[in-house]
Amino acid sequence: MATLKVCVVGPQGGGKTRMCKLLAEASPDQPFVPPTHGLRTQEAIPDQQYVPTQGLRVQEVERRIGLTSITVQLWDCSGDFRFQSCFPAMSLGMDGLIVAYNPDEDGKEPELEKWFQLFSQQGSMQLSANQCLILGLHRDGGGGRPRAPIQGKLKKLPNAVVDVGGNASRSAAHVGAELDKMLTHIVAMKREWEENSVMN
């Protein structure tokens, strides 16, 4: 199967880069990520102050869905709306969408809905609900419950809250399990489309 492209979007400081690093088994415990100007693959970063993603960062990960091994490109898109003119290009050819947020912050729903609309409905392309995931990245580490689970229109979409503040391998497993649920639907849809194109 061809490489799948999943855009990871959401507010600044929501944990998008940390999630991508966890899935790629990079070093997620380093709090600093320097700004990305243009396009870059993930690399080890020295420990410094947090700086938000500037533009786009792409990370490739291998996942196993059933008996199939697939490559997934995680497009870690900046949470800064000054890059909004680039969003159509970033979403081009997208197979899935993760809207990541911090569930401990209240009142994020209007911004999350905007992120969802910007990426899920680009031009003639419209993602189905099963190609999307609203993912709360809870950083407590001690298992405390997030203050504000998702509400509003996005509650109807597949959504989950995972703890990414504790043990890195456990956090990666929780995030990976949620990603794999979405990928299972995407792979099934692509297979059905391929079979239908052969039949016609």
Secondary structure as the mmCIF struct_conf table of DSSP 4:
data_model
#
loop_
_struct_conf.conf_type_id
_struct_conf.id
_struct_conf.beg_label_comp_id
_struct_conf.beg_label_asym_id
_struct_conf.beg_label_seq_id
_struct_conf.end_label_comp_id
_struct_conf.end_label_asym_id
_struct_conf.end_label_seq_id
HELX_LH_PP_P HELX_LH_PP_P1 ALA A 2 THR A 3
STRN STRN1 LEU A 4 VAL A 9
BEND BEND1 PRO A 11 PRO A 11
TURN_TY1_P TURN_TY1_P1 GLN A 12 GLY A 13
BEND BEND2 GLY A 14 GLY A 15
HELX_RH_AL_P HELX_RH_AL_P1 LYS A 16 LEU A 23
TURN_TY1_P TURN_TY1_P2 ALA A 24 GLU A 25
TURN_TY1_P TURN_TY1_P3 PRO A 28 ASP A 29
HELX_LH_PP_P HELX_LH_PP_P2 PRO A 34 THR A 36
BEND BEND3 HIS A 37 GLY A 38
STRN STRN2 THR A 41 THR A 41
BEND BEND4 ASP A 47 ASP A 47
BEND BEND5 GLY A 55 GLY A 55
STRN STRN3 LEU A 56 ILE A 65
TURN_TY1_P TURN_TY1_P4 GLY A 66 LEU A 67
STRN STRN4 THR A 68 CYS A 77
BEND BEND6 GLY A 79 GLY A 79
HELX_RH_3T_P HELX_RH_3T_P1 PHE A 81 CYS A 86
HELX_RH_AL_P HELX_RH_AL_P2 PHE A 87 SER A 91
TURN_TY1_P TURN_TY1_P5 LEU A 92 GLY A 93
STRN STRN5 GLY A 96 TYR A 101
TURN_TY1_P TURN_TY1_P6 PRO A 103 ASP A 104
BEND BEND7 GLU A 105 GLU A 105
TURN_TY1_P TURN_TY1_P7 ASP A 106 GLY A 107
HELX_RH_AL_P HELX_RH_AL_P3 GLU A 109 SER A 120
BEND BEND8 GLN A 121 GLN A 121
TURN_TY1_P TURN_TY1_P8 GLY A 123 SER A 124
HELX_RH_3T_P HELX_RH_3T_P2 ALA A 129 GLN A 131
STRN STRN6 CYS A 132 HIS A 138
BEND BEND9 GLY A 141 GLY A 142
HELX_LH_PP_P HELX_LH_PP_P3 GLY A 144 PRO A 146
BEND BEND10 ARG A 147 ARG A 147
BEND BEND11 GLY A 152 GLY A 152
HELX_RH_3T_P HELX_RH_3T_P3 LYS A 153 LYS A 156
BEND BEND12 LEU A 157 LEU A 157
STRN STRN7 ASN A 159 ASP A 163
BEND BEND13 GLY A 165 GLY A 166
HELX_RH_AL_P HELX_RH_AL_P4 ALA A 168 MET A 199
#
